[in-house]
Amino acid sequence: MTTHTGWHGRYFEDFVVGDVYEHPLGRTVTTTDNMWFTLLTQNTAPVHFDHEYAKKTEFGQPLVNSAFTLSLVTGQTVGDVSQNVFANLAWDKITLPKPVFEGDTLHSRTTVRDRRESSSRPSVGIVSVATEGLNQRGEIVVSFERTVMVYRRGFGPRAEASAPTTAEEN
């Protein structure tokens, strides 16, 4: 029997400018997600947590907190983009072209825009990506650019564990 290690994400060398990652996991946003995130972050806008108030808006229902939308879609990208991150450097050009409502299911995709070696840290490289979050109708609900410092293969906390392992046959 052979033991295969799980996916440990991309290292700097694995990124190719122009590649597109269709992130595999979607997520349906719940009322609890929206309320808890909004209240945990001390956002006092009632359109996110007061259903009666939200009924009186042009949307007729609560809007999902836009910071939650950004966080969720960023999280969906981690396995492909920043599993081996040293540090996030920037989120830029964040746009929210369509509202997100409780019950919407979000998916995401990312395009690699740029990669370059770090001039100050030889163990990492810098990768820039553009990400889009889409609802169940395929409408873009959030887009942003993100720059991350990613470990090179053989560096970082998983350096010793990144070698493949084989179990002995029983």
N, C-alpha and C positions, 0 to 999 in steps of 0.2 A: 504494500500500500504506500502511496506517495502522499505526503502532506503538502498542500499548497497554501502559501500565505495569502491573506486577503489583500485587496487593493490598498496601497499606502500612498496613493496620490502621485502627482507628477513632481519631478525635480526640475530645476532650471533647464537642464539639457533636453528635457522632453517637450518643451514648448516650441512650436513652429508658428511663425507669423502667418496669419491667414486661416489657421485651423479653427474650426467651430466645434464647440462641445455642446451637445444636446444633453442637458443634465437629466438623469433618469428619474428622479423623484419629484412628483408633484405633491401639493399639499392643499387641502381644503381649509379655508379660514373659518374659524368658529366664532360665535359670540363671545365665548370665554377668552379666546386668544385676544380679541380686540379690546375687551374690557380690562383684562388683567394688564396687558401691555400698556394701555393708555393710563391706567391708574398707577401702575408701578413707576412710570416715567413722569408722573405728576402733571400730565396734560389735562387741563381743566376744560377743554372744548367739549360741551355736552353732545355734539353730533356723533361722538364716538361711543358714548356709554349710556345715553339717555334715549331710549327708544321712542318715548312720547315726544320729546323735543325733536328728534330726527324725523318723525312723521310729518312735522310742520315745515320741513325744508323742501327744496325743489327735488331732492332725491327720494324723499318719502321713507327713508330707512337709514340706519346708521352707516356712516362711512368708516371703512377700516382705516385706522391710524396709518398715515403714510410712512412714518418711521418703522412701523411693524412690517409694512410691505417691503421696504428697503432691506430690513434685517432678514426677513424670510427668504427673499430672492438671493441675497448675499449668501445665506446659509446653504441654499441649494447648490451653490457653485463650489463650495469648499472642497469636496472630494476630487474635483477636476482641476481646480485652480490653486487653492491655498492650503491644502492638507499639510504641506511641508513649508509653511510660511515661517519666515524669521520675523517679519513685521509687515503690517499694512502701512503703506505710505500715503495713500490718498484715495478718496472717492471724489470724482469730479463730474460735472455736467449731469447731475441727477435731474431727471424729468419724470413727471407723473401725468402722462397724457390722458388716462382714463381712470375713473374712480374704481376702487375695489370695495366690494360689499361682502358682508358676512355670507358664507355659503359659496363664494367664488373659489375655484380651484386654480392655483398658480403653478406654472411650469417656467423653466428658464433655459436660456441658451447664452453662450459666451463665445466671443470671437477674440483670438489673440491678436493684439494690435502691434505690440513691440516687445522686444527682449534685448537686454544688453547686460554686459558684465558690470558688476559693481566696481567702482574705482577705489573704494575704501575697504571693502570686505571681500577677500578672495574666496570665502566659503559660500557666497550667495550670488545670485543674479537678480536683476530687476525685470519684472514682467508687467506689461500694461495690457489690459483687456477691456472689452466693451460687453456689457451684459444687458439682456432684455428679459423682463418678466412678463409672461403672457397669461391671460385668464383662459377659461375653458372655451371661449369663443375665438381664441387666437388673437385677441386684441392686446397690444402692448400696454401694460399698466404702469410699468416703471422701466427706465433705462438709465444706465450710468456707466462711467468709466472708472476703473479701479487700477491702482498700481500697487504691486506687492513685491516684497523682497523674499525670494524663495531660495531655500538651500540647494546647493549643488549636490549631485549624487555623491554619497560617501561622507557627507557632513551633516551636522545637526543631531538632535536627540535620537533619531532612529538609525544613525550611521552603522552601528554594529548589528542591528536587527534587520537591516535591509538585504542581507545576503539570503538567498533561497535556502530553505531547509528541507531535508528529506527524512522521513521516518523509516525505520527499518520495517521490513515486512513481518507480519505476525505468523 
